[in-house]
Amino acid sequence: MTVFKFILKTIAVGVVGIIVGIAGTFIGAFIMKDQIAGFGDLAGAIIGMVVGYPLGVIVGIVLMNKVLHYPGSIAFGITGSVLGAFLTIGLAEPLNLNVNPDILFGVFFVSVPLLGMIGFHIKRKTR
């Protein structure tokens, strides 16, 4: 596998994540409508994106395996995606990522599909 193919697959999985994440923003904004002194829509949209984007990346990994028949480990891909989301959000304060939201979400949108695809391409050794 070439690096170019890996980058293209990572971008494709990220695009699926963005599509599901956008749906998550609308769902989150609708659920939180008229709460938190009028800022519920904004809070719901952010939460919907933070939850929806990794779910979309996971959907992209599953589609890549089942529909496009790319060999890989779905379990490790899901683990990598979830790990990318938790590491980015969890390490935002110690790494000073939360100083600028553009940096925080930029790292978030890159790390989730990147770690997901790295996990997807890890092969389990079978005997």
TIRO-2110 file (N, C-alpha, C; in Angstrom, 1 decimal):
// TIRO-2110
0.8, -1.2, 0.0, N, 1, A
0.0, 0.0, 0.0, CA, 1, A
0.9, 1.2, 0.0, C, 1, A
0.5, 2.2, -0.8, N, 2, A
1.3, 3.4, -0.9, CA, 2, A
0.8, 4.4, 0.1, C, 2, A
1.6, 5.4, 0.3, N, 3, A
1.3, 6.5, 1.3, CA, 3, A
0.1, 7.3, 0.7, C, 3, A
0.1, 7.5, -0.7, N, 4, A
-0.9, 8.2, -1.3, CA, 4, A
-2.3, 7.5, -1.1, C, 4, A
-2.4, 6.2, -1.3, N, 5, A
-3.6, 5.5, -1.0, CA, 5, A
-4.1, 5.6, 0.4, C, 5, A
-3.1, 5.6, 1.3, N, 6, A
-3.5, 5.7, 2.7, CA, 6, A
-4.1, 7.1, 3.0, C, 6, A
-3.5, 8.1, 2.4, N, 7, A
-4.0, 9.5, 2.6, CA, 7, A
-5.4, 9.6, 2.0, C, 7, A
-5.6, 9.1, 0.8, N, 8, A
-6.9, 9.2, 0.2, CA, 8, A
-7.9, 8.5, 1.0, C, 8, A
-7.6, 7.3, 1.5, N, 9, A
-8.6, 6.6, 2.4, CA, 9, A
-8.9, 7.3, 3.7, C, 9, A
-7.9, 7.9, 4.2, N, 10, A
-8.1, 8.7, 5.4, CA, 10, A
-9.0, 9.9, 5.2, C, 10, A
-8.8, 10.6, 4.0, N, 11, A
-9.6, 11.7, 3.7, CA, 11, A
-11.0, 11.3, 3.4, C, 11, A
-11.2, 10.1, 2.7, N, 12, A
-12.5, 9.6, 2.5, CA, 12, A
-13.3, 9.3, 3.7, C, 12, A
-12.6, 8.7, 4.7, N, 13, A
-13.2, 8.3, 6.0, CA, 13, A
-13.6, 9.6, 6.7, C, 13, A
-12.7, 10.6, 6.6, N, 14, A
-13.0, 11.9, 7.2, CA, 14, A
-14.2, 12.6, 6.6, C, 14, A
-14.3, 12.5, 5.3, N, 15, A
-15.5, 13.1, 4.7, CA, 15, A
-16.8, 12.5, 5.2, C, 15, A
-16.8, 11.2, 5.3, N, 16, A
-18.0, 10.5, 5.8, CA, 16, A
-18.2, 11.0, 7.3, C, 16, A
-17.1, 11.1, 8.0, N, 17, A
-17.3, 11.7, 9.4, CA, 17, A
-17.9, 13.1, 9.4, C, 17, A
-17.5, 13.9, 8.5, N, 18, A
-18.0, 15.3, 8.4, CA, 18, A
-19.5, 15.2, 8.1, C, 18, A
-19.9, 14.4, 7.2, N, 19, A
-21.3, 14.3, 6.8, CA, 19, A
-22.1, 13.9, 8.0, C, 19, A
-21.7, 12.8, 8.7, N, 20, A
-22.5, 12.4, 9.9, CA, 20, A
-22.4, 13.4, 11.0, C, 20, A
-21.2, 14.1, 11.1, N, 21, A
-21.0, 15.1, 12.1, CA, 21, A
-22.0, 16.3, 11.9, C, 21, A
-22.2, 16.7, 10.6, N, 22, A
-23.1, 17.8, 10.3, CA, 22, A
-24.5, 17.4, 10.7, C, 22, A
-24.9, 16.1, 10.4, N, 23, A
-26.2, 15.7, 10.9, CA, 23, A
-26.3, 15.7, 12.4, C, 23, A
-25.2, 15.4, 13.1, N, 24, A
-25.1, 15.4, 14.5, CA, 24, A
-25.3, 16.8, 15.1, C, 24, A
-24.8, 17.8, 14.4, N, 25, A
-25.0, 19.2, 14.8, CA, 25, A
-26.4, 19.6, 14.8, C, 25, A
-27.1, 19.2, 13.7, N, 26, A
-28.5, 19.6, 13.6, CA, 26, A
-29.4, 18.9, 14.7, C, 26, A
-29.0, 17.6, 14.9, N, 27, A
-29.8, 16.8, 15.9, CA, 27, A
-29.5, 17.4, 17.3, C, 27, A
-28.2, 17.7, 17.6, N, 28, A
-27.9, 18.3, 18.9, CA, 28, A
-28.5, 19.6, 19.1, C, 28, A
-28.5, 20.5, 18.1, N, 29, A
-29.1, 21.8, 18.2, CA, 29, A
-30.6, 21.7, 18.5, C, 29, A
-31.2, 20.7, 17.8, N, 30, A
-32.7, 20.5, 18.0, CA, 30, A
-33.0, 20.0, 19.4, C, 30, A
-32.2, 19.1, 19.9, N, 31, A
-32.5, 18.5, 21.2, CA, 31, A
-32.3, 19.6, 22.3, C, 31, A
-31.3, 20.4, 22.1, N, 32, A
-30.9, 21.4, 23.2, CA, 32, A
-31.6, 22.8, 22.9, C, 32, A
-32.5, 22.9, 22.0, N, 33, A
-33.2, 24.1, 21.7, CA, 33, A
-33.9, 24.7, 22.9, C, 33, A
-33.7, 26.0, 23.0, N, 34, A
-34.4, 26.8, 24.1, CA, 34, A
-33.9, 26.4, 25.5, C, 34, A
-32.7, 26.0, 25.7, N, 35, A
-32.2, 25.6, 27.0, CA, 35, A
-30.9, 26.5, 27.2, C, 35, A
-30.4, 26.4, 28.4, N, 36, A
-29.1, 27.1, 28.8, CA, 36, A
-29.2, 28.6, 28.4, C, 36, A
-30.2, 29.3, 28.8, N, 37, A
-30.4, 30.7, 28.6, CA, 37, A
-30.2, 31.1, 27.2, C, 37, A
-30.8, 30.3, 26.3, N, 38, A
-30.7, 30.7, 24.9, CA, 38, A
-29.5, 30.2, 24.1, C, 38, A
-28.5, 29.6, 24.8, N, 39, A
-27.3, 29.1, 24.1, CA, 39, A
-27.4, 27.6, 24.0, C, 39, A
-28.5, 27.0, 24.2, N, 40, A
-28.6, 25.5, 24.1, CA, 40, A
-28.4, 25.1, 22.7, C, 40, A
-28.8, 25.8, 21.7, N, 41, A
-28.6, 25.4, 20.3, CA, 41, A
-27.1, 25.3, 20.0, C, 41, A
-26.3, 26.3, 20.4, N, 42, A
-24.9, 26.3, 20.2, CA, 42, A
-24.2, 25.1, 20.9, C, 42, A
-24.6, 24.9, 22.2, N, 43, A
-24.0, 23.8, 22.9, CA, 43, A
-24.4, 22.5, 22.3, C, 43, A
-25.6, 22.3, 21.9, N, 44, A
-26.1, 21.1, 21.3, CA, 44, A
-25.4, 20.8, 20.0, C, 44, A
-25.2, 21.9, 19.2, N, 45, A
-24.5, 21.7, 17.9, CA, 45, A
-23.0, 21.3, 18.1, C, 45, A
-22.3, 21.9, 19.1, N, 46, A
-20.9, 21.5, 19.4, CA, 46, A
-20.9, 20.1, 19.9, C, 46, A
-21.7, 19.7, 20.8, N, 47, A
-21.7, 18.3, 21.3, CA, 47, A
-22.1, 17.4, 20.2, C, 47, A
-23.1, 17.7, 19.4, N, 48, A
-23.4, 16.9, 18.2, CA, 48, A
-22.3, 16.6, 17.3, C, 48, A
-21.5, 17.7, 17.0, N, 49, A
-20.3, 17.5, 16.1, CA, 49, A
-19.2, 16.6, 16.8, C, 49, A
-19.0, 16.9, 18.1, N, 50, A
-17.9, 16.1, 18.8, CA, 50, A
-18.3, 14.6, 18.9, C, 50, A
-19.6, 14.3, 19.0, N, 51, A
-20.0, 12.9, 19.1, CA, 51, A
-20.2, 12.4, 17.7, C, 51, A
-20.8, 13.1, 16.8, N, 52, A
-21.2, 12.7, 15.4, CA, 52, A
-20.0, 12.4, 14.5, C, 52, A
-18.9, 13.2, 14.6, N, 53, A
-17.8, 13.1, 13.7, CA, 53, A
-17.1, 11.7, 14.0, C, 53, A
-16.7, 11.3, 15.2, N, 54, A
-16.1, 10.0, 15.3, CA, 54, A
-17.0, 8.9, 14.9, C, 54, A
-18.3, 9.0, 15.2, N, 55, A
-19.3, 8.0, 14.7, CA, 55, A
-19.3, 7.9, 13.2, C, 55, A
-19.2, 9.0, 12.5, N, 56, A
-19.1, 9.0, 11.1, CA, 56, A
-17.8, 8.4, 10.6, C, 56, A
-16.7, 8.7, 11.2, N, 57, A
-15.5, 8.0, 10.8, CA, 57, A
-15.6, 6.5, 11.0, C, 57, A
-16.2, 6.1, 12.1, N, 58, A
-16.4, 4.6, 12.3, CA, 58, A
-17.3, 4.1, 11.2, C, 58, A
-18.4, 4.8, 10.8, N, 59, A
-19.2, 4.3, 9.7, CA, 59, A
-18.4, 4.3, 8.4, C, 59, A
-17.6, 5.2, 8.2, N, 60, A
-16.7, 5.2, 7.0, CA, 60, A
-15.8, 4.0, 7.0, C, 60, A
-15.2, 3.7, 8.1, N, 61, A
-14.3, 2.5, 8.2, CA, 61, A
-15.1, 1.2, 7.9, C, 61, A
-16.3, 1.1, 8.5, N, 62, A
-17.1, -0.1, 8.3, CA, 62, A
-17.5, -0.2, 6.8, C, 62, A
-17.9, 0.9, 6.2, N, 63, A
-18.2, 0.9, 4.8, CA, 63, A
-17.0, 0.6, 3.9, C, 63, A
-15.9, 1.1, 4.3, N, 64, A
-14.7, 0.8, 3.5, CA, 64, A
-14.4, -0.7, 3.5, C, 64, A
-14.6, -1.4, 4.7, N, 65, A
-14.4, -2.8, 4.8, CA, 65, A
-15.4, -3.6, 4.1, C, 65, A
-16.7, -3.3, 4.4, N, 66, A
-17.8, -4.2, 3.9, CA, 66, A
-18.2, -3.9, 2.5, C, 66, A
-18.3, -2.6, 2.1, N, 67, A
-18.7, -2.3, 0.7, CA, 67, A
-17.6, -2.3, -0.3, C, 67, A
-16.5, -1.7, 0.1, N, 68, A
-15.3, -1.6, -0.9, CA, 68, A
-14.4, -2.7, -0.7, C, 68, A
-14.6, -3.6, 0.2, N, 69, A
-13.8, -4.8, 0.4, CA, 69, A
-12.3, -4.6, 0.6, C, 69, A
-12.0, -3.5, 1.4, N, 70, A
-10.6, -3.3, 1.7, CA, 70, A
-10.3, -4.1, 3.0, C, 70, A
-9.2, -4.9, 2.9, N, 71, A
-8.9, -5.7, 4.1, CA, 71, A
-8.4, -4.9, 5.3, C, 71, A
-8.9, -5.2, 6.5, N, 72, A
-8.4, -4.5, 7.6, CA, 72, A
-9.2, -4.9, 8.9, C, 72, A
-8.8, -4.4, 10.0, N, 73, A
-9.4, -4.7, 11.2, CA, 73, A
-10.4, -3.6, 11.6, C, 73, A
-11.7, -4.0, 11.6, N, 74, A
-12.7, -3.0, 12.0, CA, 74, A
-12.6, -2.7, 13.5, C, 74, A
-12.3, -3.7, 14.3, N, 75, A
-12.2, -3.5, 15.7, CA, 75, A
-11.1, -2.5, 16.1, C, 75, A
-9.9, -2.7, 15.4, N, 76, A
-8.8, -1.7, 15.7, CA, 76, A
-9.1, -0.4, 15.1, C, 76, A
-9.8, -0.3, 14.0, N, 77, A
-10.2, 1.0, 13.4, CA, 77, A
-11.1, 1.8, 14.3, C, 77, A
-12.1, 1.1, 14.9, N, 78, A
-13.0, 1.7, 15.8, CA, 78, A
-12.2, 2.2, 17.1, C, 78, A
-11.4, 1.3, 17.6, N, 79, A
-10.6, 1.7, 18.7, CA, 79, A
-9.7, 2.9, 18.4, C, 79, A
-9.1, 2.9, 17.3, N, 80, A
-8.3, 4.1, 16.9, CA, 80, A
-9.0, 5.4, 16.8, C, 80, A
-10.2, 5.3, 16.2, N, 81, A
-11.1, 6.5, 16.1, CA, 81, A
-11.5, 7.0, 17.5, C, 81, A
-12.0, 6.1, 18.3, N, 82, A
-12.4, 6.5, 19.7, CA, 82, A
-11.2, 7.1, 20.4, C, 82, A
-10.0, 6.4, 20.3, N, 83, A
-8.8, 6.9, 21.0, CA, 83, A
-8.4, 8.3, 20.5, C, 83, A
-8.5, 8.5, 19.2, N, 84, A
-8.2, 9.8, 18.6, CA, 84, A
-9.1, 10.9, 19.2, C, 84, A
-10.4, 10.6, 19.3, N, 85, A
-11.3, 11.6, 19.9, CA, 85, A
-11.0, 11.9, 21.4, C, 85, A
-10.8, 10.8, 22.2, N, 86, A
-10.6, 10.9, 23.6, CA, 86, A
-9.2, 11.6, 23.9, C, 86, A
-8.2, 11.2, 23.1, N, 87, A
-6.9, 11.8, 23.3, CA, 87, A
-6.9, 13.3, 23.0, C, 87, A
-7.6, 13.7, 22.0, N, 88, A
-7.6, 15.1, 21.6, CA, 88, A
-8.4, 15.9, 22.6, C, 88, A
-9.5, 15.5, 23.0, N, 89, A
-10.3, 16.2, 24.0, CA, 89, A
-9.7, 16.1, 25.4, C, 89, A
-9.2, 15.0, 25.7, N, 90, A
-8.6, 14.8, 27.1, CA, 90, A
-7.3, 15.5, 27.3, C, 90, A
-6.5, 15.6, 26.2, N, 91, A
-5.2, 16.3, 26.3, CA, 91, A
-5.3, 17.8, 25.8, C, 91, A
-6.4, 18.3, 25.7, N, 92, A
-6.6, 19.7, 25.2, CA, 92, A
-6.0, 20.7, 26.2, C, 92, A
-6.3, 20.4, 27.5, N, 93, A
-5.7, 21.4, 28.5, CA, 93, A
-4.2, 21.2, 28.7, C, 93, A
-3.7, 20.0, 28.9, N, 94, A
-2.2, 19.9, 29.1, CA, 94, A
-1.4, 20.4, 27.9, C, 94, A
-1.9, 20.1, 26.7, N, 95, A
-1.2, 20.5, 25.5, CA, 95, A
-1.5, 21.9, 25.0, C, 95, A
-2.4, 22.6, 25.8, N, 96, A
-2.8, 24.0, 25.4, CA, 96, A
-3.5, 24.1, 24.1, C, 96, A
-4.2, 23.0, 23.7, N, 97, A
-5.0, 23.0, 22.5, CA, 97, A
-6.2, 23.9, 22.6, C, 97, A
-6.7, 24.1, 23.8, N, 98, A
-8.0, 24.8, 24.0, CA, 98, A
-7.8, 26.3, 24.0, C, 98, A
-6.6, 26.8, 23.8, N, 99, A
-6.4, 28.2, 23.7, CA, 99, A
-7.1, 28.8, 22.5, C, 99, A
-7.1, 28.1, 21.4, N, 100, A
-7.7, 28.5, 20.2, CA, 100, A
-8.6, 27.4, 19.7, C, 100, A
-9.9, 27.6, 19.5, N, 101, A
-10.8, 26.6, 19.0, CA, 101, A
-10.4, 26.0, 17.6, C, 101, A
-9.8, 26.9, 16.8, N, 102, A
-9.3, 26.4, 15.5, CA, 102, A
-8.3, 25.3, 15.6, C, 102, A
-7.4, 25.5, 16.5, N, 103, A
-6.3, 24.5, 16.7, CA, 103, A
-7.0, 23.2, 17.3, C, 103, A
-7.8, 23.4, 18.3, N, 104, A
-8.4, 22.2, 18.9, CA, 104, A
-9.2, 21.4, 17.9, C, 104, A
-10.1, 22.0, 17.2, N, 105, A
-10.9, 21.2, 16.2, CA, 105, A
-10.1, 20.8, 15.0, C, 105, A
-9.1, 21.5, 14.7, N, 106, A
-8.2, 21.1, 13.6, CA, 106, A
-7.5, 19.8, 13.9, C, 106, A
-6.9, 19.7, 15.2, N, 107, A
-6.3, 18.5, 15.6, CA, 107, A
-7.3, 17.4, 15.8, C, 107, A
-8.5, 17.7, 16.2, N, 108, A
-9.6, 16.7, 16.4, CA, 108, A
-10.0, 16.1, 15.0, C, 108, A
-10.2, 17.0, 14.0, N, 109, A
-10.6, 16.5, 12.7, CA, 109, A
-9.5, 15.7, 11.9, C, 109, A
-8.3, 15.9, 12.4, N, 110, A
-7.2, 15.1, 11.7, CA, 110, A
-6.9, 13.9, 12.5, C, 110, A
-6.9, 13.9, 13.8, N, 111, A
-6.5, 12.8, 14.6, CA, 111, A
-7.5, 11.6, 14.6, C, 111, A
-8.7, 11.9, 14.5, N, 112, A
-9.7, 10.8, 14.6, CA, 112, A
-9.6, 9.9, 13.4, C, 112, A
-9.7, 10.5, 12.1, N, 113, A
-9.6, 9.5, 11.0, CA, 113, A
-8.2, 9.0, 10.8, C, 113, A
-7.1, 9.7, 11.2, N, 114, A
-5.8, 9.2, 11.1, CA, 114, A
-5.5, 8.0, 12.0, C, 114, A
-5.9, 8.2, 13.3, N, 115, A
-5.7, 7.0, 14.2, CA, 115, A
-6.7, 5.9, 13.8, C, 115, A
-7.9, 6.2, 13.3, N, 116, A
-8.8, 5.2, 12.9, CA, 116, A
-8.2, 4.4, 11.7, C, 116, A
-7.6, 5.0, 10.8, N, 117, A
-7.1, 4.3, 9.6, CA, 117, A
-5.8, 3.6, 10.0, C, 117, A
-5.0, 4.1, 10.9, N, 118, A
-3.8, 3.4, 11.4, CA, 118, A
-4.3, 2.1, 12.1, C, 118, A
-5.3, 2.2, 12.9, N, 119, A
-5.8, 1.0, 13.6, CA, 119, A
-6.4, 0.0, 12.6, C, 119, A
-7.1, 0.6, 11.6, N, 120, A
-7.7, -0.3, 10.6, CA, 120, A
-6.7, -1.1, 9.8, C, 120, A
-5.5, -0.6, 9.6, N, 121, A
-4.4, -1.3, 8.9, CA, 121, A
-3.5, -2.1, 9.8, C, 121, A
-3.8, -2.1, 11.1, N, 122, A
-3.0, -3.0, 12.0, CA, 122, A
-3.5, -4.4, 11.8, C, 122, A
-2.7, -5.3, 11.6, N, 123, A
-3.1, -6.7, 11.4, CA, 123, A
-2.9, -7.5, 12.6, C, 123, A
-3.8, -8.3, 13.0, N, 124, A
-3.7, -9.3, 14.1, CA, 124, A
-2.9, -10.5, 13.6, C, 124, A
-2.0, -10.9, 14.4, N, 125, A
-1.3, -12.2, 14.0, CA, 125, A
-2.1, -13.4, 14.4, C, 125, A
-2.3, -14.2, 13.4, N, 126, A
-3.1, -15.4, 13.7, CA, 126, A
-2.2, -16.6, 13.5, C, 126, A
-2.5, -17.7, 14.2, N, 127, A
-1.6, -18.9, 14.1, CA, 127, A
-2.3, -19.9, 13.2, C, 127, A
END
